[in-house]
Amino acid sequence: MKKYLLLSTLISLSLLACSGDDEEIPTDPGTNDASTNILLIIADDLGLDAFNGYSEGTVKANTPNLDQLAANGLTFNNFWTNSVCSPTRSTILTGKYGYTTGVRSQGDEISANETSLQSYINQETDNEYATAIVGKWHLSGNRFSLDPEDMGIDYYAGLYSGAVSDYYDWDLTEDGTATRQTDYATTKFTDLAIDWVAEQTKPWFLWLAYNAPHTPFHAPPQEMHAQGTLATDQASINANPMPYYMASIEAMDFQIGRLLESLSTAERANTVIIFMGDNGTPIQVSQTPYGRGKAKGTMYQGGVNCPLIVSGLGVNRSGTDNALLNSTDLFATIASLAGVSIATQNDSQNFTSLLSAANNDFRDFTYAEYNDGVTDEWTIRGDNYKLIVNGNGTEEFYNLATDPYENSDLMLSSLSSEAQAAKTALETRLAEIRQ
């Protein structure tokens, strides 16, 4: 009888292995189909004014793949990052504001003593997840001595610095070794991501950080964008950088499509995708209602209010959401998606509940800051009011409900009792954050 049962089992397994439906049958039961795969995609220097789904700006990139993610998922209107890239990445990695970690400008280095999101997940899940960062790191300051693998990430391949000098001629660091690359950077990062995902036998968390559409403005491969034939001489680029910026976004969307198409049906169905911009649009291509003085690098909305889409497994709502969010919140949220029971961690709040039900009271404030040793400024907002403070003692105060693009500074006249109460409440929050 035992021999018969053993033979039957072997025959059943053989029939399953010969099934023609490769997409639906996982190669290893209890791996990718058992826990959620998590794909975090970070675009570099992408503000609301360049991106479909937001009312700001009139010139928009053609992004069919990201548009589809948005159509099938949830777009957040009030997601705050920091005004430049390194501080935002640090908040995601640690769940802490820069005032705590010391990463407050693009030249700062994260401490290797910080617990990374990836390490935290695997501490709490008994190493259930394979983790990788592919692309831009930019948390090693100017020394480039700290590799993501030093902070518990299983695999890293990408760009240590904040930008490439040429998208077609740049240095890739992998396994601690830098090699010169002539592949288009956005394509190369996608290739590395596809290859890494294909090798995984466990649930995975991939942090894919494109350097697009960060400068230098350039002409991507023609088949990847819809901006027509772009001249490649610097004079043409300088004269009108907008189509080059849009082409870079479109090339990134093209490559995101490649990555998503590389996933099997079962794996795609078991993946949650988070797409975000790390800070506002560069001043050279910033559009109305922001403009050059209220874009990347500033505490205005054009510098810190960025795109965020969550789509895929577990996202039970579609459309837009107006809850206040902060880039720190990705720490607790991604940990929760990986199966960690968590409500808050450090300065991070888990917003997975918003994927099923609206809650505009999720946060009562959100915060951003910048300090490069010369400029020192920070900002905080509640439901309606926003306060900007400079280290030199100057303040600006706005009612975003009636003045969403910060054209009328309330500090230039006497505050109403409502405005004064709101300002006092925000100052109390700032004292808690910056103690």
N, C-alpha and C positions, 0 to 999 in steps of 0.2 A: 504493500500500500504506500509506504514511504517513497519507494522508487517511482511509483506511478505519479505521486504528487510532485516529486522533483522534476520528472520528465514533462509534466503538464506546465509547470512554471517556466521551464526553459523554452518550451514551444511558444508560450504566451509572450515571453520577452522577445523571442525572435521575431514574432509577427509584428510586435510594436516597432522593433528596430527597422523592419522593412516597409513600414508605412510610408506612403508617398507624401503625407502632409507634414513636411518638415517644419512648417511655420508654427504649427500648433502644439507640437510635442517637444517639450524642453529636453535637452540632452542630459540633464542631471536633475531629476526630481528633487525638490528641496533647495534648489539654488535660486536662479533668477525669477522663477514663478512663485517663490515662497515669500519674498520680501521685496519691497518697492525699490526699483532702481531710481536713482536721482541724478538728473542732468541739470547742472547750473551753468548757464551761458552768460558771460559778462561781455558786453560791448563797451569799447573804450571811447569816451567822449561823445556819447549819444544822448541828446536832450529831447524833450517832448516836441520841440519845434520841428524836428526832422523826421518824426516817427508817426506812422499811421495810427489812428485810434485816438489821437489827442488833437484838440482844437487849435493849439498854438502853432504858428507857422503856416505858410502857404505852399512852400515847396517840400514835397514829401518823396522819400525813396520808394521805389517799387519793390515791395518785400512780400511776395506771395506766401512764402513758407511761414514767416512770422505772423502774417495776417491770418493764416489758417490756425496757428496756435491760439491766437487771440479769439478767433471765432468759436473755437472749441473750449476755451478756458475763460479766465478771469483777468481783466486788466485793472490795475490799481492807479487811481488818479493822484493820490497824495503820498507817494513813496519818496522819502527823503534819503539821500546819500550824503556824503561830504562833497565839497566843491572841486576836489581833485582826486586822483585815482588811488594813491597808496592808503590814505586814511579810510576810504570806503572799503578797500579789500581787507584792511586790518579789522574793521568792525565785523565783517562777515566771519573772518577766521577766528575771532576771539569772543564775539558777542559783547564787546566793550567799546565804549566811546574812546576817542583818541586822548582825551584828557587823562584817562587812566593808563593807557598803554604807551603814551608818548609818541604815537604815530599820528601826526597832525598836519604833515605836509608831505609832498612827493619825494623828499629826500630822506625821510625817516626810515629806520630799520626796526622791525618787530623783534621783540626779545624771544630767544629760543626757549625761554622758561614759560612762556605763555602756553596754555593748553589749546591746541588747534581744534577746530570743529571736527576734523577727521579723527584725531586721537580721542576726543570725547565720545564720539559715536562708538568707536571700537572698544573703549573702556566700558561703556554701558551695555554693549551688545555681545560681549565676549568675542570680539574680532569677527563679527559677522560680515563686515563689508570690505570689499576691495576699494581702495581710494586712489585717485589720481588728480593732479593738476597739470593741465596742458595749456601752454600759452604764456601770457604775460604774468609775471610774479610781482615784481616791483615792491617787495617788502624787505629787500636786503640793503637799503640805503644806497650809498655810492661805492661801497666796498665789494658788494656782490659775494659776500662770504657765507651767507645763510641760504641753504638750499631747502625747498619745501620738505624734502625727505628727512631733513634734520628735525622736523616738527611732526613726524609720525605719518606723513603721507607716503603711501606705498610706492608711487611712481611719479616722477616729474620730468617733463620735457618742455622746454620753451625758452622764453626770453626773460632774463633777469632784470633788464633795465626797463625804463618807462616807455621806450619807443625804439623803432628801428630807424636808421638813417635812410634806408632804401628797402622797400617791401620785396625787392628782388635780389637783395644782397645783404645778408644779415647773419648774426651768430645764433645758432641753436645750442642750448645746453641740455645735455641728456647724460645721465649717469655721471654727473660732475665734469663732463668734458664738453668743451665748446667746439663746434664745427661750423665752417662757413657754408651758408645755404644760398642757392640761387632760385629755389622754388618760391613761388609767390607765398608770402607768409601766411595768409589766411587759408590757402589750400594746404600748406604743410601742417598747420595745427589741426586741421580737420582730418588729414590722413593719419596723423598720430593718434587722434581720438578714436577714429574708426578701428585702427589696429589694436589699440588697447582694449576697447570694449569687446572686440571679437575674441580676445584671449581669456576673458574672465569666466570663472566657474562659480563665482559667488555673486550675491547681490553687489551692485557697484554704485559708487558715488563719484561722478566725474565733474570736476570744476574746469570748464573750458573757457579760458579767458582770451578772447581775441584782442589783438592790438588795434584792429579796425574799429571805427573809422578815424582813429588818431592820426595826426599828421605824421609823416609828410603827405600832403595831398598828391595824388598820383593817378595814373590810368590803370585800373585793374585789367586782367585779361578780358578781351572783348565779349566773349560768350557769357560772362558772369554778370553783366549789367545792361541797363537799358538807356544809357545816357548818350548813345551814338558814338561816333568816332571822336575820340578825345586826343587833342594834340598832347605831345609829351614834353615839349620844351617848357622850361621854368617860367618864362615870360607869360605864356598862355595860362599856366596854372595860377600864377600870381594875379593875373588880370581878372580871373573869374574862378575862384576855387570851388564854388558851389557844386557844379556838376561832378567834380572829382570826389568831393565829400560824399555826395549821393551815390556815386558809382561804388565807392568803398563799402558803403552800407549794403548796397545791392549784392556785391560780391560776397559779403559775409552771409547774407540771406541765402544765396545760392549754395554756399558751402554747408550751412545748417541743413538745407534740404538734402544734400548728399549724406550727411551724418544720419539724419532721421530715416532716410531710405535704406541705409545699411542695416538697420535693426530689423530683426524678424518680426512678424506680426505679433507673436506672443510677447516678445521682449518689449516692443513698442507699447503694447497694451499694459505692460507692467512697469511703465516708466512715468514719473512725474517730471515735467520740464519747467524750469524757472529761467526766464529771460529778463535781463535787466541792463540798464545803462549805469555806468559807475559815477558819472557826474555830468554836468550840463555840456551843451554844445560849445565848441571853441569859438572865440570871439570873431574870427574871420568869417564864419559862416552862420553866426547866430541870427535868428530872424525875429521880426516883430511877433509878439509884444516885448521881447527881451532886448535885443540889440547888444552892442559890444560891451556896454557898461554893466550888463546884468546877466552875463553868461557864465561859462566855466570860470572857476577861480573866485567867484563872488558868493556872498551869503544870500543873494536874491534868489527868487524862485527859479530863474533860468540857470542857476548854478547848482542847486541842490534838489530840485524836484524832478525826478527822472522816471523813465519808463520801467514798468514791472508787469510781466505777464506770467501767470502760473496756469499750466495746462497739463492734461494727461490724467493718470490714475489718481483717484481721490478728489478730483476737482468736480464738484457737483453743482456748480453755478456757472453761468456765463454772463457776459456783459461787463459792466464796470462796477467798481467798488470805491467808495469815498473815504473809507477809514484811514486814519493817520497811521503810517508805517514808517519804520526806520530800518536802515540797512543792517543794524545790529540784530534785528528780528529774524534775519535769515538763519542765524546760528540755532536758536531754539526751534524754529520751524523745520529746518532740514533735519535736525536731530530727531524731532517728533516723527517726521516722515520715515526715518530709518528705524522707528520702533521704540525710541526712548520716551519714557513717560516724563514729560517736562512741560511746565507752564512758563517759567521764566529762568533765565540763567544770566548772571551779571546784568548787563543793561538790555538784554534781549527778551522779547516776548513772543511766544509761540502763536502764530496767526493761522494755524491750520483750521480753526473753527470757521474762519471767514470763507474757506473754500466750500462750505456747505450752507452758511447762513450769514446774512448781512449783520453787522454790528458797528455802527458809526461811533460808538463809545469805546471801541477796542482800546485805543490809547487816548489819553487826555492831552498829550503833548508829543512833539518830535523835535529832534535837536541835531545841529551840525556845527562844525568848527573848522578853523584853519589857523595854523601858526607856523611860519617858516623862520622865526627869529626876527623878522622885520615887521611883517603884517601879522597881527594877532586879533582875531575876531571870531565871534560865535553867534549863533542864532537859535531861537526856540519859537515854536508856534503852538497854539492850542486850536480849538475848533475854528475860531474866527481871527484872532489877533496874532501878530508875529512881531517879535522883538529882535533887533540886530544890535549887538554890542561890540564896540571896538575897544581894544586894550588901552587906547589913549583917552578913554572916558566918554566918547561920543556914542549916542544911541539913535536908532531909528525905530519907528513903531508904526505898524500898518494894520488896517482892518481888511483882511483878505476876503471877507464876505462881500464887501462893497468895492474893494480895490485890489483885485487878485494879482495885479502885476506891479504893485508897489509904486504908484505914481504920486501918492499924497501922504507924506510923512506926518503922522499925527503929532510928533514931537515939536512941530513948528507952530503949534497953537495949544491952547489949554485943552487938557484931556477931559472928556465927559466922565461922569462917575462910573459908567460901565467900562469905559476904556481904562480908567485908572485901576479899577478892580482887577481887570484882566491882566494888566501889566504887573501888578503886585503878585498875582498868582504865578505868572511866568517867572518873575524874579525869584520867587520861593523855590520853584523847580530848578532854576539855574544854580541856586545855592546848594541844593542837594546833589546835583550832578558834579559841580566844580568845587566840592569841599576839600 
